[in-house]
Structures are given as C-alpha cells and as structure tokens.
Amino acid sequence: MLRRMIRCLALAMLLTALCATAQAKTYSVTAVCADMPEAGMIAARVSGDSYTLFLPGTWDITSVAVTVDGLDGFYAGEALITGGEACDLSGLLGSPLPMTRADTGGRIGTLTVYHGSSIPAVFFTMDAGLFAAAYKDKNVEITEGHVTYVEADGSVAYDGALNSFHGRGNATYGRPKKPFQFKLSRKTSLSGLAEGKTWILLANYLDLSLLRNQIVLDLGSEVGVPYSVGSQPVDLYINGEYHGLYLLTEKIQISGSRLNITNLEEATEELNDRELTEYKRFSEPSRRFGIYKGYEIPNDPEDITGGYIFEIEKHSRLQDHEYNGFETDLELRIVIKEPTAASRQQLAYAASLFQDFHYAVFAPDGYSAETGRYYMDFIDLPSFSAKYLMEEFVKNYDYLASSHFLYKDSDRIDGKLYFGPLWDYDLCMGNIRINGFISGADPEKEFLAVTHQRNDNLYWLLSRHEDFMSYVRRDCWERLVPAVRMLLGEIEPPEGSRLRSLDEYAEAIEASAAMNFVRWPEKSISGYDKGSGDTHEASVAFLKDFITRRLNAMSALWPEE
C-alpha cells in the first residue's frame, strides 16, 4: 500500500513537472509597423513567460502587426490579435495582459506594450556575434551592417549601409548600458543636426533625469561656447532589441559642417603615401615635457599652425594609451585629438604653444617668463569666459579630468586658442557626491576659484587674474543669467535658439524615459548620488531645484554692477 502511494505521488510530481515544462515554453513575439516596414522587426524582451514590447513613438500604434511564432493568433486580454495583420494596440498600453492561444485557449504568458515619445528612432542590423563581442570590448569594430534612422514625424532620414560601429567612452563603457559611435556610408543630416558620417550615442546611464547632457550642450550654445555640439534624444534598437533612450550627438571633429577650421590632418595626408597612423610611433619624455608622444611622419605641410583639436586629459590615460600628446612641466596634460596622428613638428609646435601659455597664465602677473607674452595674447577671451561660466554654473565633477576641449585654427586665419566645444556632463548639477565632492555639488557655494588649487587647473589659474574675472562677471549677467531664466521657463528663448524650458525637455522624452527605465530599472543603477533623485521624476525635480538655487547663488556671488 505504501509503495503504491509512493508510485502515485512520483507520477503526480512527474505530470506536474511536464505540465510546467509545457507551460514554460518560450515563444518568439515580434512586431512590425505596417506603415513603416523598412524600420524592421522589433522583438519582445522575454523574462520567464513575460513578454514586453518597446515600440518607438515614430510608429503608428494603431497599425502594428504582432506575431507569435507558430500561432495564427492569440488573445492579449480580451483583444484578439491575428498574426501578421495590422491592429490597434492603443488600448493595450502599459499594463501586463494575459496572453492565451486563439486556437486552444492555452496560456502563453503576459504581454506588456509600451509606446515611446514622439522622438526619432534608430535601427541597427549587424552580425549578432560581433555585436556581442563589441558589447564586451570597445576596441571591437563592426564594419558591416544596416542603419535606418526614422525622424519623429515618421520620415526616413537615412536607410543604408553601416560602415562602422563600436563602443566608446572610458568609465561609462564599464556600465551595463553602453555608449556607442557609428559611421554611415555618406554624410547625412539627422534631425537637423550638422551633417556628417560619424555620430555618437550617449547612454546617460548615471543620470536618471536623462537630461543633463542635452541641457548643458544647449545652454552652452546660448551662453556662447563656440561650436556647441548638436544633440537629439532617440530610441535605440539593435537587431530588433530595444536598448533604451539615448542622446544622439554630432562627433567633435574638424569638418566644413561641424568644427569648421583648417584641416591639418587632410593637408598632411596629401603629402604622405601611407595612412598617418601606420607610421612609427614615438614616446620621448624629457625635462621640458613629462610626456611627449607622436608619430614619425616624414612630410609636413608648410603651415603647421592649425587646425588642431586638443583635450585636457588625466595623466594615466595620456601615459597608458596610444594618444598623441604631451605634459607641460607645470603638469598640464594635453591630448592632440586632431590630427589623429601628429608629426614631430606638429607636436613640437603644439607643445611649445601650451607650455608658453601655461607659464603665462600661471604667473601672478600673467606674463610668460620665457617669452614675455601676456596670457590674454594666447586666448579667445569670449570662449574662455563662456566655458568658465558653464563649469562654474553646472559644477561639473569632471572639470579637471578629460572631455575638456580646446581648438586652434591656422595662424593665417586666427592664432588664438578657443575653449570648447562642451562635452560629457552626466555628472554635474549635483548628480554626484563621492570622492570628497560634496562641496562641489552644493549649489550655494563658489566652485572653480576655491577648489583644487593646482598647477594643472586652468580654471583656478584664470580666476586669479582680475581682468579675466571682470569679463566673466559681466558675461554672467549679459549671457548666463538670461539663458538660465529661459531654461527655467521665466523668459522665452529668442528665435533660432536651441534652448527650451526644462519642463519642455522633460515632456519631450516622458514616454521613452518610462520605457528606458523598464529596460534599465532605476533601482539597479549605482555609481551616482541617490540624493539627486532615485527615480526619473525625482531626478528631474532635483535638477530644476538645483538650477534655481545655483542661479540665485551666482547672482549673489557676482552682483550685477
């Protein structure tokens, strides 16, 4: 009797397991927009028997065809969906609905449908194995694939070959949501931005507002930072999988449609018979320059005075990476971003220029001990003032790290150093309070002139010169204060301005932000200060409060004369 009961119990357990296995079958759930087949297919994200469709706002939600593989149709709640036929999903948004087979009534799982904001969507198709490798290693480059860029109004700005795709960034690439760089097969203007082949996708993983980078770039444009990079929020899809809300930006590069200065790299290429990066590299630290790195390129143009793009960089990165660059004897570290391979003569010219400028701005009287040149002779004052104001206002955590760009044209056109473009502002406006940065994140206190008074801090060195600060204080009231008031919605931006109110920025991405934080849950994100808001909504509210308080503090710090 006992043995029979044990056998019956074992049989029951086996049948239960078989039923559970049958119920746990994973289906492929996909969707296409009937009115936009070129955008490709979107696959539902699967977790157990829960299926989530993230549909872009560019799609007409009343004309979406959803298919479950192997089935002619299914029910989502009480709505019958016939596989492959366009249907209206507008009544199914936001909540998990039970999915059942139309033929047998058997349970499939649950389906949740999200529909993004009225912003562009970009669709990539590439080799899945290569993408998996590129997701782990930013040095893996994918050189074949397809891109479709759909504007907010549903028009297609680009539908063609993908020439290059790879990861980018430094610390940000170590996060689960990766930033990327991609290159199209032809120069294209996307969402009205300056046309080009190469574009950046910023993940904004550590900024729960998802707004800081775009707001700072647009604010900088209004304040007067030269060539403020254009940007546009987009929903990103790779091989049919939703990857989140990203910020598409122009790449900082010398070109006629972007940073329009003399192209020294092209001029050098024309005089040499190999790719410039194929020439031998050299690294020769000396007494004058702690780090000194470039390429043995045989032929230089007659004019090597420009154009250049420079970046202030950390010692470790300049030391350890295959950059062109140098370190002045006052420990200012400069990477030459363009030309991407600097010759000995080009490196010597740039290094001497920065060495002399650094001596001058470091000196209490502002004059270089080597050449007698005044620090103001080296710089474009309006751009340096605008950049100083932006760093002071937003309290950028990375103000002494990388992502601080300068550029210089040929002396035949303009021999000044310009400070800009702006770049990399996810950790600003109170979004971080680690590594002793608590005072830096406080909107009430002075920043650049009182923190990190070091030889390599150009902002602190500049703040010691009254003629510079007098110009900055005037610019604060003439340019920064009105721009911030536009951001707060107190006054209307002028015609043609990129800047909008913070409320408008937030509203424009609201639905896509909701999708993003389903894909990348807020509670799983670490590495930023939770005091700046632990949800998207709280982070937006914190950001508005910070901007308001910072404006009041700077107005008190530098009263209008």
BASEVO-593280 format. One record per atom (N, C-alpha, C): x, y, z. Coordinates in pm, whole numbers, plus 50000, padded with zeros to 5 digits. Layout:
N
XYZ ...
This chain:
561
500844988150000 500005000050000 500885012550000 501905012650084 502815024050093 503555025949962 503995014449900 504725015549774 503835021349665 502515016949665 501595022249563 501405037349581 501325041949705 501145056149732 502395064049686 503575058349710 504815065049669 504875066149518 504465054649446 504485054849299 503495065149247 502315066249308 501305075949264 501805090249286 502455092149400 502975105549429 504065109449329 504945099949297 506005102549200 505435105549063 504385097849025 503745100248895 503105114048890 502455117749000 501825130949005 502875142048993 503985139949062 505045150049053 505605150948912 505745139748845 506245139648708 505295146848615 503975143948630 502975150448546 502975165648569 503115169548696 503175183848729 504365190448662 505515183748667 506735189148606 506585190348456 505935179848394 505735180248249 504815191648210 503765193548289 502825204648261 503545218048274 504365219348379 505095231848400 506045234448285 506695223448237 507605224948124 506865229548001 505685223647980 504885227547863 504465242047873 504045246147993 503605259948011 504775269747999 505995264848029 507145273748032 507775275547895 507165270447791 507705272147657 507865286947625 509035290547572 509295304347535 508955306447388 508115316347363 507725319547226 508545331447176 508585332847047 509155344846985 508015354246951 507995365747017 506945375746994 507585387746925 507115391146806 507715401946729 506645411446679 507095423546644 506175433646594 506825441146479 506005445246383 506445454146276 505395464946260 505825476446210 504885487246182 504395485546038 503105483746022 502565481045889 502835492445792 502915504645844 503135516245758 504615519545740 505485512045808 506915515145802 507735502245807 507575493445708 508275480645712 509795482045707 510305493345650 511755495045640 512415496445777 511615499845880 512175501046014 512545487546073 512055476846011 512415463646057 511535458346167 511925447046221 511135439846320 511685442346459 510775443746555 511145445446695 510745432946771 511665427446847 511405415446924 511045419147068 510085412147122 509705414247262 510845409747353 511045417047460 512015412847562 511335402447651 512025391347676 511415379947743 512055377847880 511225376347981 511675372648115 510705362148167 511135349548168 510225338748203 509125337848099 507875339348142 506775339448045 506175353448033 506985363648066 506555377448050 507205383247925 506405389047838 506875394647712 506595409747711 507645417547677 507495431947676 507895437447540 506995444847479 507275451447352 507515466347376 508685471147332 509025485247341 508915491247201 507855498347174 507615503447039 507945518347033 508635522646928 509025536746920 507835545946892 507955558146937 506895567746913 506725571246767 507705567946685 507595570246541 506595560746476 506275549746543 505325540046488 503895544446517 503025542146420 501595544146438 501065532446521 500705535246646 500325524646739 499025517946697 498285524146605 497025518046557 497255508946438 498525507446397 498805499246278 500065490846299 500015482246401 501165473846435 500775459146420 501595451546350 501365437246334 502225429546433 501575421746520 502285413846621 502115399046588 503225391746595 503215377546562 503835369446674 503175358346709 503765348446798 504095336246713 505365332346713 505785321746621 504995308846644 504575302946533 503855290346538 502365291646561 501865303946581 500445305946609 499825315146504 498575311946467 497865320746375 497345333146445 497155332146576 496655343546651 496665340746800 496435351346878 496405349847023 495555361047081 495215359447207 494485369747279 495445376847374 495375390247374 496045398447476 494935404547558 494705398847676 493495402347749 492305397147669 491385405947634 490225401847555 490365405347408 491515411447371 491725415647231 492315404247150 491655400847041 492165390546951 493145396946854 494345391346847 495365396346756 495715385246658 495455387946532 495745378246427 497155380446376 497955369846376 499355371046341 499575377246205 500445387346199 500805393546072 499855404146022 498735406246092 497775416346048 497875428846135 497805440446070 497875453046143 496705454246239 496995458746359 495935460346458 496215472746543 495245476846619 495335488646704 495715484146845 496905488246890 497385484447024 497215495647126 496565506547086 496495518147175 495755515247305 494865505447304 494135502047425 494835491847512 496045487647472 496745476947544 498005481847614 498205494947621 499485500247664 499665500347816 500875496947859 501315499847995 501115489348100 500175480048084 499905470148188 500055456048132 500565446548212 500685432748165 499305426448144 499115420748027 497845414247991 498095399447971 497155391048015 497315376547993 497285373447844 498225364947799 498275360447660 497815345947655 496865343247567 496375329547550 496315326347402 496455313447370 496365308947231 494945310747180 494825315147056 493495316746998 492875303346963 493705293246935 493175280346891 492755271447007 493555270847114 493245261547224 492885268647354 493165281447361 492945288647487 494045286347588 495105279247548 496205276547640 496975289247674 497485289647795 498195301647842 499565302647779 499915314747735 501255317547682 502085324947786 501485334547852 502195342747950 501505356247961 502295366847977 501725380347979 502435388947875 501715398847825 502255408147727 502075422447779 503175430147779 503105444247813 503615452147694 502875462247654 503245470347538 503495484747584 504645490047545 504975504047569 505115511247436 504785523947435 504905532147315 505675544747351 506775547347282 507685558047319 507195571947284 508055581747310 507765595747285 507875598847136 507415610547100 507495615046961 508905620246933 509845611146936 511245614146908 511735604146804 512875606846739 513375597446638 513725583846697 513795574046608 514255560646644 515315556346543 516345549546593 517405544746505 517505529746520 517525522846404 517515508246399 518805503346334 519555494846406 520785488946353 520555473946330 521105469046221 521165454646197 522615451046170 523145441446245 524545437446231 524715423146277 525865417446254 526145403746297 526015402746449 525165393446495 524875392346637 526105388346719 526935379646664 528135375546735 529135386746750 529305394546644 530215405946651 529695416446748 528375418446748 527825428346842 528045423846986 527865411047013 528115405947149 529565408447190 530485406747095 531905409247125 532155424147147 531535432647063 531715447147076 531105452247206 530085445547256 529445449447380 530375447147499 531305437747483 532255434647590 533555442647576 533905445947452 535205452247426 535005463547326 535255476047371 535005487647284 535995488347168 537055480347172 538015480347062 537585471446947 536515463746967 535975455546857 535135464446767 535495465246641 534785473746546 534005465246447 532755468646428 531895462046330 531875470646205 532175464746090 532335472645968 531275469545861 530295461545897 529215458645803 527895458645879 526855463245813 525545463245874 524625473045804 523495475745866 522485484445806 521935493745914 521625506045874 521065515945965 519825522045902 518775523345982 517595531045942 517335541346050 517305553946011 517035564846105 515695571046069 514755569746161 513395574546139 513165587046224 512815597946157 512575610546228 511275609746309 511085619446395 509905619646482 508615619846402 508635625946284 507425626746202 507205614446114 508075604346129 507945592146052 508725591845923 509295602945881 510105603145760 511445596245787 512035590845682 513285583445697 514445592245650 515335595645742 516465604245710 517625596445650 517755583745689 518835575345637 518365560945640 518615553945531 518295539745522 519355533545433 520455528845494 521565524245413 522615517045494 523815516645437 524895508545494 525455514645622 525855505845711 526605509345831 528065506345803 528925516545806 530345514545776 531175511045899 530705515546017 531485512846138 530585514246260 530845505746359 530095506146485 531005500546593 531145508046704 531935502946816 531575510646943 532005505147056 531795511847182 532715523847197 532395532647289 533225544547311 533155548147460 533925558347498 533915562847636 534985555947719 535135560647840 536105555047933 535355548048046 535115554948157 534385548748268 532975544748228 532355552648140 530965549848103 530825536648029 531875532147961 531755519447888 531745507447981 532135509548106 532075498648202 530695496448260 529735504848223 528365503548272 527555494148184 526455488648237 525655479148156 525075485248029 524635497648035 524095504647918 525255512147852 525665507547732 526895512247672 526685524347580 527655533447575 527655543747471 528345538447345 527965543647229 528485538647102 528865550047008 529695546546909 529975555346796 529685547546669 529075554246571 528815547346444 529085556646328 529325550546212 529645558046091 528765553345976 528125562745910 527275559945795 528125559545669 527525555145559 528265554145434 528335567445360 527525577045402 527555590245337 527195600945441 527635613045415 527305624045504 525795626445501 525225627445619 523775628945632 523485638345749 522445646245736 521945654045848 520825646245915 520985643346042 519975636146119 519295645946213 517985646746206 517195655546292 517675670046288 518105674346171 518515688146154 519885691446209 520625681546260 521955683946312 522945685246196 524135690546226 525135692546122 525485679346055 525445679245923 525635666645852 527025660945873 527095647945869 528365641045884 528145626145869 529235618845864 529165604145860 529195598246001 529965604446090 530235598546222 529365605046329 528755596446414 527815600946515 528075593546646 527625599746754 527795594046889 526425591246949 526315580247023 525125576847101 525515576347248 525095586447324 525395586947467 524325579647546 524745571247640 523795562947715 523135570347831 523825580347889 523295587748005 522875578348118 523625567548136 523245557148231 523185562248374 524125571148411 524225575648550 523375587948580 522675592848482 521825604648500 520365600448487 519695598948600 518305594248596 517355604548537 517765617048528 516915626748458 516995624848308 518095618848260 518365616748117 518455630048041 518685641048114 518595654348052 519885662548059 520785659348151 521885668548178 522735671348056 523135661047982 523995663447867 523335672647765 522105669847730 521435678147629 521245692447678 520825693947802 520575707347856 521865715547859 522975709647904 524225717147912 524735720847773 524625711747677 525045714947541 524245726647485 522945726647507 522105737347455 522305750347532 522475749147663 522745761047745 524065767447704 525075759047679 526365764147636 526295771347503 525455766447414 525255773047285 524685787047306 523745788347399 523115801247427 524095810747497 524945805347583 525895813547659 527045818147571 527365810447466 528405814847373 529615806047363 529555793747413 530655784447390 530675781047241 531815782747174 531825780447029 531635765846992 530955763846882 530585750446835 530085741646948 528905744946997 528265736247096 527605724747021 528005712747056 527595700746984 526075699446980 525525696646862 524095694346849 523715680446897 522495679046950 522075666147005 520585663946986 520165651346999 518765647646983 518505634547056 517525634047150 517165621247211 516575611747106 516965598947115 516455588647023 516215575747098 515285567747047 515135553947095 515995544947009 516775536247073 517765528047003 517355513446999 517455507646878 517155493346857 518335487046783 518795475646833 519885468346770 519455453946750 519445449746625 518995436246587 517615433246646 516745443146642 515375441346688 515175442846837 516255444446913 516145445647058 516205460247100 515315464147189 515305477847241 516435479547340 517265490147321 518395492447408 518235504747495 517175512247479 516935523347569 516885536747499 516695547047582 516695560947536 518125566047538 518605570647423 519965575647408 519935590147362 521085596747371 521245610147315 522175609247196 521625611447077 522435612046956 523125625746951 524435625746923 525155638346913 526075638146792 526405650146747 527465651646649 528785647746714 529705642946635 531055640046685 531895652746678 532695655046779 533615666446778 534725663246678 534705670046564 535695667446460 535795679446367 536935680646303 537135691346206 536455687546075 535505695546033 534845693645903 534105706445870 533785708045743 533105720145700 531765722345765 531085711445802 529745712745860 529755712146012 530895709046071 530975708246218 531975718546270 533135714646315 534125724346359 534895728946236 534505740246184 534965744746053 536245752946064 537365745946081 538675752246083 539575744745984 540785749845963 541725743745870 541955729045906 541915720545805 542085706145829 543535702245806 544335703245913 545755699945905 545975685245875 545105676745925 545275662345901 545155659245752 544155664945686 544005662545542 545205667745464 545695679445503 546855685245435 548085676345453 548235670245570 549365661245596 549215648345517 548015643045510 547765630645434 548135632245287 547875643845231 548145646045089 549635645545056 550485647745157 551925648145134 552625635045169 551865625045216 552455612445257 551735600945189 552475590045165 551925579145084 551345567645165 551245569245297 550645559045383 549625565445475 548745557045530 547875561945636 548745567145749 548405578745804 549265585145902 549505576546025 548495568946065 548645560546186 549495548146160 549895545946033 550755534446002 552235537546025 552555550346041 553945554046067 554315550646211 555615549346235 556115545446366 555765555846472 555355551046586 555055559846699 556345562346778 556395573746847 557495576246940 556945581647071 557675579047179 557325584047311 558625587447381 558885600547401 560175605047449 560025615547560 559765611447681 559675621347790 561005628647807 560915641247843 562125649347858 561965658447980 562985666348007 562905675648120 561805685848097 561665690347974 560685700847942 559275695247938 559115683047885 557785677047872 557805663147935 557015661648042 556995648848113 556535637348026 555595640147935 555135630347837 555205637147701 555655629747600 555835635647467 555665624447365 554505623947298 554155612247216 553585616547082 554065610346975 553545613446843 553955602946740 554035607046613 554315597846503 555475603146418 556245593646364 557355597046276 556825598546133 556175609646106 555595612245975 556595620545895 556995616045776 558115622445706 557845636345651 556625639045605 556385651645535 555295659845602 555585672645623 554635681945684 554245692845586 553015697945597 552665709845519 553515721745560 553555731745474 554315743845507 553775750545633 552455750445648 551815756745764 551345745845860 551975745145976 551575735046076 550935741546198 550495753946183 549955761146300 548485758146326 547845750346242 546435746846264 545845740046144 544635734346161 543885733946282 544125721546368 543915724046496 544085713746598 542825713046685 542545700946734 541615698946846 542425692946959 542375699347076 543105694747194 542105690347302 542555681347388 541745677147502 542615676447627 542165682947734 542825681347863 542525667347915 543555660247960 543385646147992 544065642648125 543635631448181 544275626148301 545655620748267 546555621248367 547915616348346 547915601648305 547145593448374 547165579048348 546715575748206 545725582848158 545225579948023 546215584447916 546795596247934 547795600847838 549015591747841 549385587147961 550555578547974 550325564747915 549155558947939 548935544847908 548325542147771 547685552247710 547015550047583 547865554947467 547555550147349 548295554147229 547755567347175 547895577647254 547475591047216 548665598847159 548375609347080 549345620047059 549215629247178 550305634247229 550125643747337 551395646747413 551235655047515 552385659547591 551915664347728 552865665847818 552615671247951 553585682747973 553075694648002 553945706048028 554695703848159 555735711848181 556485709748305 555745715048427 554575721548405 553675725048514 552505715148525 552675703848456 551795692048469 550405693748409 550305701648306 549075702048227 549205691748115 548265682448110 548335671448015 547365673947899 547905673547776 547125676747657 547225665347557 546065660547512 545995651047401 545675658847274 546365655747166 546025661347036 545035651646971 543765655746967 542705647146909 542735647546756 542965659346702 543175660746558 544305670646538 545285667146451 545365654946371 545445642446460 544835631746412 544805619446492 546195613146503 547085616346408 548475612246417 549325624746396 549885630046502 550655642546495 552125639546467 552675646946372 554095645446339 554965651946447 556275649946436 557195656246532 557065671446529 557005677046410 556915691646401 555595696746457 554515689646428 553215693846480 553155692646631 553695681946684 553725680146829 554585690946895 555745693846834 556635704046891 555955717746891 555235720946784 554555733746778 553485734746887 552635724446896 551545724646994 552065724747136 553085716547164 553625715647299 554245729047342 554975735547253 555585748347286 554515759047310 553465758647228 552375768247245 551745766947383 551405754747424 550765752747553 551735755347668 553005751647649 553975754247753 554055769147782 554125777247676 554235791747693 552955797647753 551805792947706 550535797747762 550425793947910 550825781647943 550735776948081 551635785248172 552855788348126 553735797048205 553065810648230 552425815948124 551835829348135 550655829548231 549725820348215 548525820448300 548865816648443 549955809048461 550395805148595 551035817048669 551675825748597 552395836848659 551415846748723 551725851948842 550815861548907 550535873848821 551515878148742 551285889948659 550775886548520 550665873348489 550105869048362 551065868948245 552375870748270 553355871148161 554255858848166 554505853048049 555385841448040 556815845548071 557455838148159 558845840948192 559775837648077 559355829347984 560195825347872 560135835247756 558905839747721 558765848147601 558245862147631 557735864147753 557195877147787 555795879647734 555185869747674 553825871447621 552815871147735 551795879447723 550725880147821 549725868847795 549145863047900 548265851347883 547085854447792 546585866847795 545445870547710 545805869947561 547115871047528 547525870647388 547295856847326 547165846547410 547035832947360 545585828847335 544635835647398 543275830047407 542225838747340 541155832147297 539935839047258 539145841447385 539105853847431 538535857047562 537055853347573 536195856347475 534775852647489 534555837647510 535305829247438 535095814747454 535605809847588 536725815347636 537235811447768 536285815947878 535705827747863 534735832647961 533495823847963 532975820447845 531765812247837 531995798347896 533165792447868 533475779247923 533625779848074 534275790248125 534425791948269 533045793048335 532165801048276 530825802848332 530055789748336 530165781748230 529435769048227 529935759548335 531265758448351 531795749548453 531415754448593 531475767548613 531105773148744 529635770648773 528775772448673 527345771048697 526935756548722 527405747248639 526905733448650 527695725248751 528845730448798 529665723148894 529955708948845 530675708348736 530975695748670 531995687748751 531635675548787 532535666848864 533835664248788 533755663548655 534925660348572 535665672748524 535565683748597 536155696148546 537675695848540 538315686448607 539775685048598 540185672248527 539205664948475 539515652348408 539495654448257 539125644248184 539105645148039 537825652147992 537645652647861 536455658447798 536415673647804 537575680047823 537655694547814 538455698047690 537755703347590 538335705247458 538705719847433 539785721447358 540175734347303 540485732147155 540435742647078 540845741246938 541575753746892 542305752246783 543075763446728 543115762146577 542835773046508 542935773646363 544355777546325 544625777946197 545905782446147 546155797046187 547415800546210 547765814446239 547395823646124 547285818246005 546915826445890 545465831045899 544695824245982 543275827845998 543015833746135 543475826746239 543255831346377 544195823546466 545105830246530 546125823446609 545735820646752 544465822646790 544035821246930 543635806746963 543765803547091 543195791247146 541745794147185 540835785447144 539425786447180 539095775347278 538305778547381 537895768547479 536525763447438 536445750647406 535235744147361 535615734047255 534685725947209 533265725047246 533065718547384 531825719647434 531445712947558 531245697947533 531525689947639 531315675547625 531275668947762 530375659247779 530365649947893 529915656548023 528605657648041 528055664448159 526985656148231 527145642948233 526175634948308 526385636048459 527615639148501 527915640248644 528125654948681 527085662648668 527135676748705 525815680448770 525685692948810 524465698048873 523965688848984 524905685349074 524565677949194 524375663149178 524725657549061 524455643349037 525525634149095 526465639349171 527475630649231 528005637049358 528205628949462 528735633849588 529725623649646 530625619149561 531615609449607 533015615649597 533995608649654 535395612849646 535605627249693 534945631049802 535135644349857 534515655449775 533555652149691 532975662249602 531695668249659 531465666949788 530225671949847 530095686949829 531165694449857 531095709049842 530925712949696 531525705249608 531385708249466 529975706349417 529205697649479 527835695049436 526825704549501 527275712649597 526385721949667 526105733949577 524845736549543 524555747649451 524795761349511 525005762149642 525095775149708 526515780849711 527535772849682 528895777149708 529685779949580 530725788449596 531645790949485 532395778149453 532925777249331 533435764349285 534855765149230 535015770449109 536285769149038 537435776449107 537155787849166 538225796049224 538695791049360 537965781549419 538285777549557 538585762749572 538345754849469 538595740349481 539785736349395 540555726749444 541685720849371 542585731649310 543235739249397 544135749849351 545485743449316 545515738249193 546675730549145 547195736649015 548435733348984 549065738648862 548315734848735 547685722948734 547035718348612 545575722848602 545105730848696 543715735548694 543665749248625 543415749148494 543385761648419 542325771148474 541205765748520 540135774348571 540595782148694 541265775448785 541775782448903 542825792848863 543725789148772 544755798548727 544115810948663 543095808848583 542405820148519 541705828948623 541155822648727 540385830148827 541255839848907 542575838148902 543465846848978 543745860048905 543275861248779 543545873248700 542285881848694 542355893648752 541185902148766 540625906548633 541485908748532 540945913048403 540095902048340 540465889548364 539655878348315 538345877548392 538405878148525 537215876548606 536245888248588 536755900048561 535875911348534 535035908748409 535685902948308 534965899348185 533935888448213 534325878448294 533425867348328 532195872448402 532385881348499 531255886348577 530275894348488 530815901748395 529955908848301 529175899048213 529895888748162 529245878448081 528165871048158 528395869248287 527415862248370 526045868848359 526035882148371 524755889148369 524225891448228 525125892848132 524675895447996 524275882747922 524885871347958 524635859247880 524105847647963 524775844448076 524375832648152 523025834448220 522835845348291 521595847248366 520365846948274 520355854148162 519195853048073 518985838848021 520075831747989 519935818147936 519335808648040 519765809948165 519225801248271 517755804548297 517405817148288 515995820948304 515145814948191 515705813748072 514995806747963 514805792048001 515855785948055 515785771948095 514735769648202 514565779348291 513565778248397 512175782248350 512055786348226 510745789848171 510265803648210 511175812048261 510785825448305 510715835348189 511545833148087 511505841547967 511595832647844 511115837547731 511125829847607 512495830647540 512995819347489 514245819747413 514065827747285 515115834047234 515005841347109 514785831846991 514305837246882 514065829046763 515375822846716 515325809846685 516515802846640 517325796446751 516975799046876 517725793246988 517425778347001 518435770647038 518245756447067 517625754347204 517775764047292 517385762447432 515865762847450 515375754247540 513955754047577 513845753747729 512635753747777 512455752547922 512705738247965 513125736648090 513375723348144 512125714748136 510965720548160 509715713048152 509495707448011 509865715347909 509705710547771 510665699147740 511905700247789 512855689247769 512315676347830 511805677347953 511315665548024 510085659647956 509175668347914 507955663647850 508245656547718 509255661347645 509575655747514 510035641247521 510585636847634 511085623147645 510285614647744 509185619547795 508495613047907 508185598347881 507535595347769 507135581547741 508355572747715 509345577947644 510555570047618 511385568147744 511375578047833 512065576247961 511425564848041 510105564048036 509405553048105 509845539548047 509945538647914 510425526247852 511865523347894 512695533647893 514105531947928 514265525748066 513455530348162 513635525548299 512895512548327 512125507748231 511695493748235 512855485048186 513505489748079 514655482348023 515855482848118 516105494348180 517215496048274 516665501248406 516175492548493 515465496948614 516265506648700 515605517248745 516265527648824 516945521948948 516295512349012 516835507149138 518125499349118 518415495148995 519635487448970 520815496248933 520595509248916 521645518348872 522395523748993 523705522348992 524535527249102 525685535449044 526425542049132 527575549749088 527315564549079 526165569049122 525845583149124 525265586049263 524945598649288 524425602049420 522905600749424 522395591749508 520955589849517 520255602249574 521035611249635 520445623649682 519955632649570 520365629849447 519905637649332 518645631549271 518015622349344 516775616249297 516965601749260 516185592849320 516355578549291 515335573349191 514545582349132 513665578949020 513825589848914 513325587148795 513405597048689 512675609948728 511485608548778 510705620348815 511395628348925 511915621249026 512605628149136 513875634949087 514565628648993 515795634548940 515515647148861 514435647348783 514065659348708 513715670648806 512975667448912 512615677549012 513865682849082 514805673849117 516055677949180 516825687449087 516875684048958 517615691948861 517055706048853 515755707348851 515135720648844 515445728648969 515405722049084 515715729049210 517175733449213 518075724749165 519495728149163 519725740449075 519135740448956 519325751548862 518825764748924 517685764148989 517125776149052 518035781249163 518485772349249 519335776349360 520715780949314 521225774449210 522545778349159 522495792249097 521435795349025 521285808648967 521235819349077 520465816649181 520375826149292 521725828049360 522465817149376 523765817949443 524765825849361 524805823449230 525775830549146 525405845349134 524105848149134 523675862149130 524125869549255 524135862549368 524605868649493 526125869449497 526765859049441 528225858549441 528815869649355 528215872149240 528675882349145 527545892249120 527285901549209 526165910849191 526325918949063 525205922149002 525245930048879 525775943948909 526725948248827 527355961248851 526545972548787 
